[in-house]
Amino acid sequence: MSTLDIHAISTALDNAARFQEEIDPLTPVHGFNLDDAYLIQRASIALRHARGELPVGIKLGFTSRAKMIQMGVDSLIWGLLTDAMLYEEGAVVDLSGFIHPRAEPEVCFLTKRDIDRPLTLLEASSYLEGVAPAIEIIDSRYRNFKFTLEDVVADNCSSAGLVVGALSSNITDLANLGVALRFNGKPMQIGSTGAILGDPLRSVVQASRLAARAEMVLPAGSLIMAGAATGCPSIDRRHACQCRNQFLRAC
C-alpha cells in the first residue's frame, strides 16, 4: 500500500472520529492486510499527536472469548491511547462526541519502568506500579459496528475513551476476580478477570511483545488496558456507569 493511500484512509478514519460520522468498512474497497491496518492506525494517531494529544499507553482488544464472539473476530489486537481519551473518575461524559458508544469493564495497569523488550509472566509484575478498575468507551467509526479484523485495527481498535479508578499496589492474584458493569446500579454484565487471557497479567506480557514487534518502547507511567472481561453494552446519556472488581475499588 502506498503512503498516499495510508494517509487518505487514516484521515478518513480520523475525520469520522472527530466529527462523529460513521463510515462504511474500508477493506472491501481498499483490500489492506493486517500489517497495513497497523500502519493506518499509527498514521491516524499521528494526526492526533499533531493536534497536541499526548501518548499515555496502549490497549489490548479481544482478550476475552466473549468479546471475540460478540464482534465476530478471532485474534488479539492492540491500539494506542492519548490523553484526550481520559476522563476523570465520576465525570459526566458528553456522549454527543461519540457515534454509538459502548462500555466495557476492564483492568488497567500502570507501569513503573520502561518496557523495552518482551517480558515473561514471571517478571511482568516487577514492571508495574499498580492496577486499577477501569471502564473503556469503545465507539467504532464503522456503520452499525460492523467490521473486519483489519478494519477495526485501522480504526485504533474502536478506542474512544477511558476512565481509570483508584490504583492498588496488589498486583498478585488477579486471575479470577469477579467483575460487574452496572448501569444506574443495575448489573448489565457480570464476569471474571479470568476471561482476560486467563490472567490479566498476561496482557502485560502480550503488550510487551506487541510493542517490541512494533519497535516501540512503553515508557514508565504508561497505561496498559488489559482488555474486557465481559461483553460491551451500549450506553446513553441516562446511564451512570460503574465497574466493580472484586478486591479493587469500584470505578
PATOR-793519 format. One record per residue: residue in one letter; x, y negated, z negated of N, C-alpha, C in turn. Coordinates in Angstrom, 1 decimal, always signed. Example, Ala and Ser with C-alpha at 12.3 -4.5 7.8 and 13.67 -1.06 7.14 Angstrom:
REM residues 2
 residu   n_xx   n_yy   n_zz  ca_xx  ca_yy  ca_zz   c_xx   c_yy   c_zz
      A  +13.2   +5.7   -7.8  +12.3   +4.5   -7.8  +13.2   +3.3   -7.8
      S  +12.8   +2.2   -7.1  +13.7   +1.1   -7.1  +12.9   +0.0   -7.9
***
This chain:
REM residues 251
 residu   n_xx   n_yy   n_zz  ca_xx  ca_yy  ca_zz   c_xx   c_yy   c_zz
      M   +0.9   +1.2   +0.0   +0.0   +0.0   +0.0   +0.9   -1.2   +0.0
      S   +0.5   -2.2   +0.8   +1.4   -3.4   +0.9   +1.1   -4.3   -0.3
      T   +2.1   -5.2   -0.6   +2.0   -6.2   -1.7   +0.7   -7.1   -1.5
      L   +0.5   -7.5   -0.2   -0.7   -8.3   +0.1   -2.0   -7.6   -0.3
      D   -2.1   -6.3   +0.0   -3.3   -5.6   -0.4   -3.4   -5.5   -2.0
      I   -2.3   -5.3   -2.7   -2.4   -5.2   -4.1   -2.8   -6.6   -4.7
      H   -2.3   -7.6   -4.1   -2.7   -9.0   -4.6   -4.1   -9.2   -4.3
      A   -4.6   -8.9   -3.2   -6.0   -9.1   -2.8   -7.0   -8.3   -3.7
      I   -6.6   -7.1   -4.0   -7.5   -6.2   -4.8   -7.4   -6.7   -6.3
      S   -6.2   -7.0   -6.8   -6.1   -7.4   -8.1   -6.8   -8.7   -8.4
      T   -6.8   -9.6   -7.4   -7.5  -10.9   -7.5   -9.0  -10.6   -7.5
      A   -9.5   -9.7   -6.7  -10.9   -9.4   -6.7  -11.4   -8.9   -8.1
      L  -10.6   -8.0   -8.7  -10.9   -7.5  -10.0  -10.9   -8.6  -11.1
      D   -9.8   -9.4  -11.0   -9.7  -10.5  -11.9  -10.9  -11.5  -11.8
      N  -11.3  -11.8  -10.6  -12.4  -12.7  -10.5  -13.7  -12.1  -11.0
      A  -13.9  -10.8  -10.8  -15.1  -10.1  -11.2  -15.1  -10.2  -12.8
      A  -14.0  -10.0  -13.4  -14.0  -10.1  -14.9  -14.2  -11.6  -15.4
      R  -13.6  -12.5  -14.7  -13.7  -13.9  -15.1  -15.1  -14.5  -15.0
      F  -15.7  -14.1  -13.9  -17.0  -14.7  -13.5  -18.2  -13.7  -13.7
      Q  -17.9  -12.6  -14.4  -19.0  -11.6  -14.7  -19.8  -11.2  -13.5
      E  -19.1  -10.8  -12.5  -19.7  -10.4  -11.2  -19.3   -9.0  -10.9
      E  -20.3   -8.1  -11.0  -19.9   -6.7  -10.7  -19.7   -6.5   -9.2
      I  -18.8   -5.5   -8.9  -18.4   -5.3   -7.5  -18.6   -3.8   -7.3
      D  -18.6   -3.4   -6.0  -18.6   -2.0   -5.6  -17.3   -1.4   -5.8
      P  -17.2   -0.1   -6.1  -15.9   +0.6   -6.2  -15.0   +0.4   -5.0
      L  -13.7   +0.3   -5.3  -12.8   -0.1   -4.3  -12.1   +1.0   -3.5
      T  -12.0   +2.2   -4.1  -11.3   +3.3   -3.5  -12.0   +3.7   -2.2
      P  -13.3   +3.7   -2.0  -13.9   +4.1   -0.8  -13.5   +3.3   +0.4
      V  -13.1   +2.0   +0.1  -12.7   +1.1   +1.2  -11.2   +1.1   +1.4
      H  -10.5   +1.1   +0.2   -9.0   +0.9   +0.3   -8.2   +2.2   +0.2
      G   -8.8   +3.2   -0.4   -8.2   +4.5   -0.4   -6.9   +4.6   -1.2
      F   -6.8   +3.8   -2.3   -5.5   +3.8   -3.0   -5.4   +5.0   -4.0
      N   -4.2   +5.4   -4.3   -4.0   +6.6   -5.2   -3.7   +6.1   -6.6
      L   -3.4   +7.0   -7.5   -3.3   +6.6   -8.9   -2.1   +5.7   -9.2
      D   -1.0   +5.9   -8.5   +0.2   +5.1   -8.6   -0.1   +3.6   -8.1
      D   -0.9   +3.5   -7.0   -1.3   +2.2   -6.5   -2.2   +1.6   -7.5
      A   -3.1   +2.3   -8.2   -4.0   +1.8   -9.1   -3.3   +1.1  -10.3
      Y   -2.2   +1.7  -10.8   -1.5   +1.1  -11.9   -0.7   -0.2  -11.4
      L   -0.3   -0.2  -10.1   +0.3   -1.4   -9.6   -0.7   -2.5   -9.5
      I   -2.0   -2.2   -9.1   -3.1   -3.2   -9.1   -3.4   -3.7  -10.5
      Q   -3.4   -2.7  -11.4   -3.7   -3.1  -12.8   -2.7   -4.1  -13.3
      R   -1.4   -3.8  -13.1   -0.4   -4.7  -13.6   -0.4   -6.1  -12.9
      A   -0.7   -6.1  -11.6   -0.9   -7.3  -10.9   -2.0   -8.2  -11.4
      S   -3.1   -7.5  -11.8   -4.3   -8.2  -12.3   -3.9   -8.8  -13.7
      I   -3.2   -8.0  -14.5   -2.8   -8.5  -15.9   -1.8   -9.7  -15.7
      A   -1.0   -9.6  -14.7   +0.0  -10.7  -14.4   -0.8  -12.0  -14.2
      L   -1.9  -11.9  -13.5   -2.8  -13.1  -13.3   -3.2  -13.7  -14.6
      R   -3.6  -12.8  -15.6   -4.0  -13.3  -16.9   -2.8  -14.0  -17.6
      H   -1.6  -13.3  -17.5   -0.4  -13.9  -18.1   -0.1  -15.3  -17.5
      A   -0.3  -15.4  -16.2   -0.1  -16.7  -15.6   -1.0  -17.8  -16.1
      R   -2.2  -17.4  -16.6   -3.1  -18.4  -17.2   -2.8  -18.6  -18.7
      G   -1.8  -18.0  -19.2   -1.4  -18.3  -20.6   -1.7  -17.2  -21.6
      E   -2.4  -16.1  -21.1   -2.7  -15.0  -22.0   -1.4  -14.2  -22.4
      L   -1.3  -13.7  -23.6   -0.1  -13.1  -24.1   -0.3  -11.6  -24.3
      P   +0.7  -10.8  -24.0   +0.5   -9.3  -24.2   +0.5   -9.0  -25.7
      V   -0.4   -8.1  -26.1   -0.4   -7.7  -27.5   -0.4   -6.2  -27.7
      G   -0.4   -5.4  -26.6   -0.3   -4.0  -26.8   -1.0   -3.2  -25.7
      I   -1.3   -2.0  -25.9   -1.9   -1.1  -24.9   -3.1   -0.4  -25.4
      K   -3.9   +0.1  -24.6   -5.0   +1.0  -24.9   -4.9   +2.3  -24.1
      L   -5.3   +3.4  -24.8   -5.4   +4.6  -24.1   -6.9   +4.9  -23.8
      G   -7.2   +5.6  -22.7   -8.6   +5.9  -22.4   -8.7   +7.3  -22.1
      F  -10.0   +7.8  -22.3  -10.3   +9.2  -22.0   -9.5  +10.2  -22.9
      T   -9.2   +9.8  -24.1   -8.5  +10.7  -25.0   -9.5  +11.6  -25.7
      S  -10.8  +11.4  -25.6  -11.8  +12.4  -26.1  -12.5  +13.1  -25.0
      R  -12.8  +14.3  -25.3  -13.6  +15.1  -24.3  -15.0  +14.5  -24.0
      A  -15.6  +13.9  -25.1  -16.9  +13.3  -24.9  -16.8  +12.1  -24.0
      K  -15.8  +11.3  -24.0  -15.7  +10.2  -23.1  -15.4  +10.6  -21.7
      M  -14.6  +11.7  -21.5  -14.3  +12.2  -20.2  -15.6  +12.6  -19.5
      I  -16.4  +13.4  -20.3  -17.7  +13.9  -19.8  -18.6  +12.7  -19.4
      Q  -18.7  +11.7  -20.4  -19.6  +10.6  -20.1  -19.2   +9.8  -18.9
      M  -18.0   +9.7  -18.6  -17.5   +8.9  -17.5  -17.2   +9.7  -16.2
      G  -17.3  +11.0  -16.4  -17.1  +11.9  -15.2  -15.6  +11.9  -14.7
      V  -14.7  +11.8  -15.6  -13.3  +11.9  -15.2  -12.6  +13.0  -16.0
      D  -11.3  +13.3  -15.7  -10.6  +14.4  -16.4   -9.2  +14.1  -16.7
      S   -8.8  +12.9  -16.8   -7.4  +12.5  -17.1   -7.3  +11.4  -18.1
      L   -6.2  +11.4  -18.9   -5.9  +10.3  -19.8   -5.4   +9.2  -19.0
      I   -5.8   +8.0  -19.4   -5.4   +6.8  -18.7   -5.0   +5.7  -19.7
      W   -4.4   +4.6  -19.2   -4.0   +3.5  -20.1   -4.1   +2.2  -19.5
      G   -4.3   +1.2  -20.3   -4.4   -0.2  -19.9   -3.6   -1.1  -20.8
      L   -3.6   -2.4  -20.4   -2.9   -3.4  -21.1   -3.8   -4.4  -21.8
      L   -3.4   -4.8  -23.0   -4.2   -5.7  -23.9   -3.6   -7.1  -23.9
      T   -4.4   -8.2  -24.0   -3.9   -9.5  -24.1   -4.6  -10.2  -25.3
      D   -4.0  -11.3  -25.8   -4.5  -11.9  -27.0   -5.9  -12.5  -26.7
      A   -6.3  -12.8  -25.5   -7.6  -13.3  -25.2   -8.7  -12.3  -25.4
      M   -8.3  -11.0  -25.5   -9.3   -9.9  -25.7   -9.6   -9.8  -27.2
      L   -8.9  -10.4  -28.1   -9.0  -10.2  -29.5  -10.1  -11.0  -30.1
      Y  -11.0  -10.4  -30.9  -12.0  -11.1  -31.7  -11.7  -10.9  -33.2
      E  -12.0  -11.9  -34.0  -11.9  -11.8  -35.4  -12.9  -10.8  -36.0
      E  -12.5  -10.0  -37.0  -13.5   -9.1  -37.6  -14.7  -10.0  -38.2
      G  -15.9   -9.5  -37.9  -17.1  -10.3  -38.3  -17.5  -11.4  -37.4
      A  -16.8  -11.6  -36.4  -17.1  -12.7  -35.4  -18.3  -12.4  -34.7
      V  -19.0  -13.5  -34.2  -20.1  -13.4  -33.3  -19.5  -13.5  -31.9
      V  -19.8  -12.4  -31.1  -19.2  -12.3  -29.8  -20.2  -12.7  -28.8
      D  -19.9  -13.7  -28.0  -20.8  -14.2  -26.9  -20.8  -13.2  -25.7
      L  -21.8  -12.4  -25.6  -21.9  -11.4  -24.6  -22.1  -11.9  -23.2
      S  -22.4  -13.2  -23.1  -22.5  -13.8  -21.7  -21.2  -13.7  -20.9
      G  -20.1  -13.4  -21.6  -18.8  -13.3  -21.0  -18.5  -11.9  -20.4
      F  -19.5  -11.1  -20.5  -19.4   -9.7  -20.0  -20.5   -9.3  -19.0
      I  -20.3   -8.2  -18.3  -21.3   -7.8  -17.3  -22.3   -6.8  -17.9
      H  -21.8   -5.7  -18.4  -22.6   -4.7  -19.1  -21.8   -4.0  -20.2
      P  -21.6   -4.7  -21.3  -20.6   -4.3  -22.3  -21.1   -3.1  -23.1
      R  -20.2   -2.3  -23.5  -20.4   -1.1  -24.3  -19.4   -1.2  -25.5
      A  -19.8   -0.5  -26.6  -18.9   -0.5  -27.7  -18.4   +0.9  -28.0
      E  -17.2   +1.1  -28.4  -16.7   +2.4  -28.8  -15.8   +2.3  -30.0
      P  -16.1   +3.2  -31.0  -15.3   +3.2  -32.2  -13.9   +3.8  -32.0
      E  -12.9   +3.2  -32.5  -11.5   +3.6  -32.2  -10.7   +3.6  -33.5
      V   -9.5   +4.1  -33.3   -8.4   +3.9  -34.3   -7.3   +3.1  -33.6
      C   -6.8   +2.1  -34.4   -5.8   +1.2  -33.8   -4.5   +1.3  -34.7
      F   -3.4   +1.4  -34.0   -2.1   +1.4  -34.7   -1.4   +0.1  -34.5
      L   -0.6   -0.3  -35.5   +0.3   -1.5  -35.3   +1.7   -1.0  -35.5
      T   +2.6   -1.3  -34.5   +3.9   -0.8  -34.5   +4.8   -1.8  -35.4
      K   +5.8   -1.2  -36.0   +6.8   -2.0  -36.8   +8.2   -2.0  -36.1
      R   +8.4   -1.1  -35.1   +9.7   -1.0  -34.4   +9.4   -1.0  -32.9
      D  +10.4   -1.5  -32.2  +10.2   -1.3  -30.7  +10.1   +0.1  -30.3
      I   +9.2   +0.4  -29.5   +9.1   +1.8  -28.9   +9.7   +1.7  -27.5
      D  +10.9   +2.2  -27.3  +11.6   +2.1  -26.0  +12.0   +3.4  -25.4
      R  +11.3   +4.5  -25.9  +11.6   +5.8  -25.4  +10.5   +6.7  -25.8
      P  +10.4   +7.9  -25.1   +9.3   +8.8  -25.5   +9.5   +9.3  -27.0
      L   +8.5   +9.4  -27.8   +8.6   +9.8  -29.1   +8.0  +11.2  -29.3
      T   +8.4  +11.9  -30.3   +7.8  +13.2  -30.7   +6.7  +12.9  -31.8
      L   +5.9  +13.8  -32.0   +4.8  +13.7  -33.0   +5.5  +13.5  -34.4
      L   +6.6  +14.2  -34.7   +7.2  +14.2  -36.0   +7.8  +12.8  -36.3
      E   +8.2  +12.0  -35.3   +8.8  +10.7  -35.5   +7.8   +9.6  -35.3
      A   +6.7   +9.8  -34.8   +5.8   +8.7  -34.4   +5.4   +7.8  -35.6
      S   +5.1   +8.4  -36.7   +4.7   +7.6  -37.9   +5.8   +6.6  -38.3
      S   +7.0   +7.0  -38.1   +8.1   +6.1  -38.6   +8.2   +4.8  -37.7
      Y   +7.5   +4.7  -36.6   +7.4   +3.6  -35.8   +6.2   +2.7  -36.1
      L   +5.4   +3.1  -37.1   +4.1   +2.4  -37.3   +4.1   +1.6  -38.6
      E   +3.5   +0.4  -38.5   +3.3   -0.4  -39.7   +2.0   +0.1  -40.5
      G   +1.0   +0.5  -39.7   -0.2   +0.9  -40.3   -1.3   +1.3  -39.3
      V   -2.5   +1.6  -39.8   -3.6   +2.0  -38.9   -4.8   +1.3  -39.4
      A   -5.7   +1.0  -38.5   -7.0   +0.3  -38.8   -8.1   +0.8  -38.0
      P   -9.4   +0.7  -38.5  -10.5   +1.0  -37.7  -10.7   -0.1  -36.7
      A  -11.2   +0.2  -35.6  -11.4   -0.9  -34.5  -12.6   -0.6  -33.7
      I  -13.1   -1.6  -33.0  -14.1   -1.5  -32.0  -13.6   -2.0  -30.7
      E  -13.7   -1.3  -29.6  -13.3   -1.8  -28.3  -14.6   -2.1  -27.6
      I  -14.6   -3.3  -26.9  -15.7   -3.6  -26.0  -15.1   -3.2  -24.6
      I  -15.8   -2.3  -24.0  -15.4   -2.0  -22.6  -16.5   -2.5  -21.7
      D  -16.1   -2.9  -20.5  -17.0   -3.6  -19.6  -16.5   -3.4  -18.1
      S  -16.9   -2.3  -17.6  -16.4   -2.0  -16.2  -16.9   -3.1  -15.3
      R  -16.0   -3.5  -14.4  -16.4   -4.5  -13.4  -17.1   -3.9  -12.2
      Y  -17.3   -2.6  -12.2  -17.9   -1.9  -11.1  -19.4   -1.8  -11.3
      R  -20.2   -1.8  -10.3  -21.6   -1.8  -10.3  -22.1   -0.5  -11.0
      N  -23.0   -0.6  -11.9  -23.6   +0.5  -12.6  -22.6   +1.4  -13.4
      F  -21.5   +0.8  -13.7  -20.4   +1.6  -14.4  -20.0   +2.9  -13.7
      K  -20.1   +2.8  -12.4  -19.7   +4.0  -11.6  -18.4   +3.7  -10.9
      F  -17.4   +4.7  -11.1  -16.1   +4.5  -10.5  -15.4   +5.8  -10.4
      T  -14.3   +5.8   -9.6  -13.4   +7.0   -9.6  -12.3   +6.7  -10.7
      L  -11.4   +7.7  -10.9  -10.3   +7.6  -11.8   -9.4   +6.4  -11.4
      E   -9.1   +6.4  -10.1   -8.3   +5.3   -9.6   -8.9   +3.9   -9.7
      D  -10.2   +3.9   -9.5  -10.9   +2.6   -9.7  -10.8   +2.1  -11.1
      V  -11.1   +2.9  -12.1  -11.1   +2.5  -13.5   -9.7   +2.1  -13.9
      V   -8.7   +2.8  -13.5   -7.3   +2.4  -13.8   -7.0   +1.0  -13.2
      A   -7.3   +0.8  -12.0   -7.1   -0.5  -11.4   -7.8   -1.6  -12.1
      D   -8.9   -1.3  -12.7   -9.8   -2.3  -13.5   -9.3   -2.3  -14.9
      N   -8.0   -2.0  -15.2   -7.5   -2.1  -16.6   -8.3   -1.2  -17.5
      C   -8.7   -0.1  -17.0   -9.4   +0.9  -17.9  -10.7   +0.3  -18.6
      S  -11.3   -0.6  -17.9  -12.5   -1.2  -18.4  -12.4   -2.1  -19.6
      S  -11.1   -2.3  -20.0  -10.9   -3.1  -21.3  -11.4   -4.5  -21.2
      A  -12.1   -5.0  -22.2  -12.7   -6.3  -22.2  -12.5   -7.1  -23.5
      G  -12.5   -6.3  -24.6  -12.4   -7.0  -25.9  -12.1   -6.0  -27.0
      L  -11.6   -6.5  -28.1  -11.4   -5.6  -29.3  -11.5   -6.3  -30.6
      V  -12.0   -5.6  -31.6  -12.0   -6.1  -33.0  -11.2   -5.1  -33.8
      V  -10.2   -5.6  -34.6   -9.4   -4.7  -35.4   -9.7   -5.0  -36.8
      G   -9.9   -4.0  -37.6  -10.2   -4.1  -39.0   -9.0   -4.2  -39.9
      A   -9.2   -4.0  -41.2   -8.1   -4.2  -42.2   -7.1   -3.0  -42.0
      L   -5.8   -3.4  -42.1   -4.7   -2.4  -41.9   -4.5   -1.6  -43.1
      S   -4.3   -0.3  -42.9   -4.0   +0.6  -44.0   -2.6   +1.2  -43.7
      S   -1.8   +1.4  -44.8   -0.5   +2.0  -44.6   -0.5   +3.5  -44.6
      N   -1.7   +4.1  -44.9   -1.9   +5.5  -44.9   -2.0   +6.1  -43.5
      I   -0.9   +6.4  -42.9   -1.0   +6.9  -41.5   -0.8   +8.4  -41.4
      T   -1.0   +9.1  -42.5   -0.9  +10.6  -42.5   -2.4  +11.1  -42.6
      D   -2.6  +12.3  -42.3   -3.9  +12.9  -42.5   -5.0  +12.2  -41.7
      L   -4.7  +11.8  -40.5   -5.7  +11.1  -39.7   -6.5  +12.1  -38.7
      A   -6.1  +13.4  -38.8   -6.6  +14.3  -37.8   -8.0  +14.7  -37.8
      N   -8.7  +14.5  -38.9  -10.1  +14.9  -38.9  -10.9  +14.0  -39.9
      L  -10.9  +12.7  -39.6  -11.7  +11.7  -40.4  -13.1  +11.5  -39.7
      G  -14.1  +11.4  -40.5  -15.4  +11.0  -40.0  -15.4   +9.6  -39.4
      V  -16.1   +9.4  -38.3  -16.2   +8.1  -37.6  -17.7   +7.9  -37.3
      A  -18.2   +6.7  -37.6  -19.5   +6.3  -37.3  -19.6   +4.9  -36.7
      L  -20.3   +4.8  -35.6  -20.6   +3.5  -35.0  -22.0   +3.1  -35.3
      R  -22.2   +2.0  -35.9  -23.5   +1.6  -36.4  -23.9   +0.3  -35.7
      F  -25.2   +0.2  -35.2  -25.8   -1.0  -34.7  -26.8   -1.4  -35.7
      N  -26.7   -2.6  -36.3  -27.6   -3.1  -37.3  -27.9   -2.1  -38.4
      G  -26.8   -1.4  -38.8  -26.8   -0.4  -39.9  -27.3   +0.9  -39.5
      K  -27.7   +1.1  -38.3  -28.2   +2.4  -37.8  -27.1   +3.2  -37.1
      P  -26.9   +4.4  -37.5  -25.8   +5.2  -36.8  -26.2   +5.4  -35.3
      M  -25.3   +5.0  -34.4  -25.5   +5.2  -33.0  -24.7   +6.4  -32.4
      Q  -23.5   +6.5  -33.0  -22.5   +7.5  -32.6  -21.8   +8.0  -33.8
      I  -21.7   +9.3  -34.0  -21.0   +9.9  -35.1  -20.0  +11.0  -34.6
      G  -18.8  +10.9  -35.0  -17.8  +11.9  -34.5  -16.7  +12.0  -35.5
      S  -15.5  +12.5  -35.0  -14.4  +12.7  -35.8  -13.1  +12.2  -35.1
      T  -12.1  +11.8  -35.8  -10.9  +11.4  -35.2  -10.2  +12.6  -34.5
      G  -10.6  +13.8  -34.9  -10.0  +14.9  -34.2  -10.4  +15.0  -32.8
      A  -11.4  +14.2  -32.3  -11.7  +14.2  -30.9  -10.7  +13.4  -30.1
      I   -9.8  +12.6  -30.8   -8.8  +11.8  -30.2   -7.5  +12.7  -30.1
      L   -7.4  +13.5  -29.0   -6.3  +14.4  -28.8   -6.0  +15.3  -29.9
      G   -7.0  +15.6  -30.7   -6.8  +16.5  -31.9   -6.2  +15.8  -33.1
      D   -5.5  +14.7  -32.9   -4.9  +13.8  -34.0   -4.6  +12.5  -33.3
      P   -5.1  +11.4  -33.9   -4.8  +10.1  -33.2   -3.3   +9.8  -33.1
      L   -2.5  +10.3  -34.0   -1.0  +10.1  -33.8   -0.5  +10.6  -32.5
      R   -1.2  +11.5  -31.9   -0.7  +12.0  -30.6   -0.9  +10.9  -29.5
      S   -1.8  +10.0  -29.8   -1.9   +8.8  -28.9   -0.7   +8.0  -28.9
      V   -0.1   +7.8  -30.0   +1.2   +7.1  -30.1   +2.3   +7.8  -29.3
      V   +2.3   +9.1  -29.4   +3.3   +9.9  -28.6   +3.0   +9.7  -27.1
      Q   +1.7   +9.8  -26.7   +1.3   +9.6  -25.3   +1.6   +8.2  -24.8
      A   +1.4   +7.2  -25.7   +1.7   +5.8  -25.4   +3.2   +5.6  -25.1
      S   +4.0   +6.2  -25.9   +5.4   +6.1  -25.7   +5.9   +6.7  -24.4
      R   +5.3   +7.8  -24.1   +5.7   +8.5  -22.8   +5.2   +7.7  -21.6
      L   +4.0   +7.1  -21.7   +3.5   +6.4  -20.6   +4.2   +5.1  -20.4
      A   +4.6   +4.4  -21.5   +5.4   +3.2  -21.4   +6.7   +3.4  -20.8
      A   +7.4   +4.5  -21.3   +8.7   +4.9  -20.8   +8.7   +5.2  -19.3
      R   +7.6   +5.8  -18.8   +7.5   +6.2  -17.4   +7.3   +4.9  -16.6
      A   +6.7   +3.9  -17.2   +6.5   +2.6  -16.5   +7.7   +1.6  -16.7
      E   +8.7   +2.1  -17.4   +9.9   +1.3  -17.7   +9.5   +0.1  -18.5
      M   +8.7   +0.3  -19.5   +8.2   -0.8  -20.3   +8.5   -0.5  -21.8
      V   +8.8   -1.5  -22.6   +9.1   -1.4  -24.0   +7.9   -1.9  -24.7
      L   +7.4   -1.2  -25.7   +6.4   -1.7  -26.6   +7.0   -2.3  -27.8
      P   +7.0   -3.7  -27.9   +7.8   -4.3  -29.0   +7.1   -4.2  -30.3
      A   +7.9   -4.3  -31.4   +7.4   -4.3  -32.7   +6.2   -5.3  -32.8
      G   +5.2   -5.0  -33.5   +4.0   -5.8  -33.6   +3.0   -5.6  -32.5
      S   +3.2   -4.5  -31.8   +2.2   -4.2  -30.7   +1.0   -3.4  -31.3
      L   -0.1   -3.6  -30.7   -1.3   -2.7  -31.0   -1.3   -1.5  -30.0
      I   -1.7   -0.4  -30.6   -1.9   +0.8  -29.7   -3.3   +1.3  -30.1
      M   -4.3   +1.0  -29.1   -5.6   +1.5  -29.3   -5.6   +3.0  -28.9
      A   -5.9   +3.9  -29.9   -5.7   +5.3  -29.6   -6.8   +6.0  -28.8
      G   -7.9   +5.3  -28.6   -9.0   +5.9  -27.8  -10.2   +6.1  -28.6
      A  -11.3   +6.4  -28.0  -12.6   +6.6  -28.6  -12.8   +7.9  -29.2
      A  -13.4   +8.0  -30.3  -13.8   +9.3  -31.0  -15.2   +9.8  -30.6
      T  -15.9   +8.9  -29.9  -17.3   +9.2  -29.5  -17.6   +8.6  -28.1
      G  -18.8   +8.8  -27.7  -19.3   +8.1  -26.5  -19.4   +6.6  -26.8
      C  -19.8   +5.8  -25.8  -19.9   +4.3  -25.9  -21.2   +3.8  -25.5
      P  -22.1   +3.5  -26.5  -23.4   +3.0  -26.1  -23.4   +1.5  -25.7
      S  -24.4   +1.1  -24.9  -24.5   -0.3  -24.5  -24.8   -1.2  -25.7
      I  -24.3   -2.4  -25.6  -24.6   -3.4  -26.7  -25.3   -4.6  -26.1
      D  -26.1   -5.3  -26.9  -26.6   -6.6  -26.5  -26.6   -7.6  -27.7
      R  -27.1   -8.8  -27.5  -26.9   -9.8  -28.5  -27.6   -9.5  -29.8
      R  -28.5   -8.6  -29.8  -29.3   -8.3  -31.1  -28.5   -7.4  -32.0
      H  -27.4   -6.8  -31.5  -26.6   -5.8  -32.3  -25.5   -6.4  -33.1
      A  -25.5   -6.0  -34.4  -24.4   -6.2  -35.3  -23.7   -4.8  -35.3
      C  -22.5   -4.8  -34.8  -21.8   -3.5  -34.6  -20.8   -3.3  -35.8
      Q  -20.7   -2.1  -36.2  -19.8   -1.7  -37.3  -19.2   -0.3  -37.0
      C  -17.9   -0.2  -37.1  -17.2   +1.1  -37.0  -16.7   +1.4  -38.4
      R  -17.1   +2.6  -38.9  -16.6   +3.1  -40.2  -15.9   +4.4  -40.0
      N  -14.6   +4.4  -40.5  -13.8   +5.6  -40.5  -13.6   +6.1  -41.9
      Q  -13.8   +7.3  -42.1  -13.6   +7.9  -43.5  -12.2   +7.6  -44.0
      F  -12.1   +7.0  -45.2  -10.9   +6.7  -45.9  -10.3   +5.4  -45.4
      L  -10.8   +4.8  -44.3  -10.4   +3.5  -43.9  -11.5   +2.5  -44.1
      R  -11.3   +1.3  -44.3  -12.3   +0.3  -44.4  -13.1   +0.2  -43.1
      A  -14.4   -0.3  -43.3  -15.2   -0.5  -42.1  -14.7   -1.7  -41.3
      C  -15.0   -1.7  -40.0  -14.7   -2.9  -39.2  -16.0   -3.4  -38.6
***
